[in-house]
């Protein structure tokens, strides 16, 4: 198994990209565990963790002589080896736990967005800190001519669209 | 002892079976359908509160009705706040206090149906002769096997006529108890038929089911 993990940091968020390659002629179940000092912000589907993801990392299968590619975000600072990848024994007689049942069969709770008055629905105008930091960069940072032209074009278009509405 | 009443498809009679089995065993019935609860509810803490760590398991058990019951809340917000994994320790706590617990499991094969099977000492599969119900029942059976939860009996519900049940028993690998399509069960509404119509055939069959659970308990 060959593991290639890269990190990119932007706006207070570290993006971790992991590729696991296998030369085995059989599919290999693996666990990708976060080693950075912060929570895993895993990909979501309908507001819930995408299949295979949990608070500590990802569990999935590298296809025979193939590749598994996953990525997540974390507020933690990047480090030399951001993840640890281990083989998972898929042998029979597996010891189940309640958490393993949920990981395997899917979290049964209704998605956050389905619940009226939930955090997601009452967030209002505020944006998460990393987004705010990125927006500040865009607003005050030095703009290269290409970005400036693109932003001006968008601003002009918004202005055009707004005008008939105000008439 | 924890017995889970399961069986993939909705509407086959899981809740009715769980209620009647609990009545016959003098057990607590737990409504484990976190998002679409079926059994009657009442004021006070329910399973959502217990799983969200807002109430103790034993505190949420309602005594004094025809059957002791741990009801489940009906709100999505309650279901969202509940930690499904806490079901195992909840059932253990109720069993430690009351002896026998019968769990009314939700339909489907998601974790909310898987956890009651994982937490149980044994299970009962409920199905009808309907093809879809049988297929879903067999999937539930496979899930129970994965968790090493033994199948005590198959409840073949709403049986009309006298066709053999041998094929069903063979497919599931467990003895079948056939519950006849019964006015007594329908008229009992939310009450156990063993109390409403103790002389009915349905009541006798639920008695057989309870005996099967008892004999497994004493082994």
Boltz contact constraints between the chains, C-beta under 6 A:
constraints:
  - contact:
      token1: [A, 96]
      token2: [B, 118]
      max_distance: 6.0
  - contact:
      token1: [A, 96]
      token2: [B, 147]
      max_distance: 6.0
  - contact:
      token1: [A, 98]
      token2: [B, 85]
      max_distance: 6.0
  - contact:
      token1: [A, 98]
      token2: [B, 88]
      max_distance: 6.0
  - contact:
      token1: [A, 99]
      token2: [B, 85]
      max_distance: 6.0
  - contact:
      token1: [A, 101]
      token2: [B, 111]
      max_distance: 6.0
  - contact:
      token1: [A, 101]
      token2: [B, 114]
      max_distance: 6.0
  - contact:
      token1: [A, 101]
      token2: [B, 115]
      max_distance: 6.0
  - contact:
      token1: [A, 101]
      token2: [B, 118]
      max_distance: 6.0
  - contact:
      token1: [A, 102]
      token2: [B, 85]
      max_distance: 6.0
  - contact:
      token1: [A, 102]
      token2: [B, 111]
      max_distance: 6.0
  - contact:
      token1: [A, 105]
      token2: [B, 110]
      max_distance: 6.0
  - contact:
      token1: [A, 105]
      token2: [B, 111]
      max_distance: 6.0
  - contact:
      token1: [A, 105]
      token2: [B, 114]
      max_distance: 6.0
  - contact:
      token1: [A, 106]
      token2: [B, 110]
      max_distance: 6.0
  - contact:
      token1: [A, 106]
      token2: [B, 111]
      max_distance: 6.0
  - contact:
      token1: [A, 108]
      token2: [B, 84]
      max_distance: 6.0
  - contact:
      token1: [A, 108]
      token2: [B, 110]
      max_distance: 6.0
  - contact:
      token1: [A, 108]
      token2: [B, 111]
      max_distance: 6.0
  - contact:
      token1: [A, 108]
      token2: [B, 112]
      max_distance: 6.0
  - contact:
      token1: [A, 109]
      token2: [B, 79]
      max_distance: 6.0
  - contact:
      token1: [A, 109]
      token2: [B, 80]
      max_distance: 6.0
  - contact:
      token1: [A, 110]
      token2: [B, 76]
      max_distance: 6.0
  - contact:
      token1: [A, 110]
      token2: [B, 79]
      max_distance: 6.0
  - contact:
      token1: [A, 110]
      token2: [B, 80]
      max_distance: 6.0
  - contact:
      token1: [A, 114]
      token2: [B, 76]
      max_distance: 6.0
  - contact:
      token1: [A, 115]
      token2: [B, 76]
      max_distance: 6.0
  - contact:
      token1: [A, 115]
      token2: [B, 77]
      max_distance: 6.0
  - contact:
      token1: [A, 115]
      token2: [B, 80]
      max_distance: 6.0
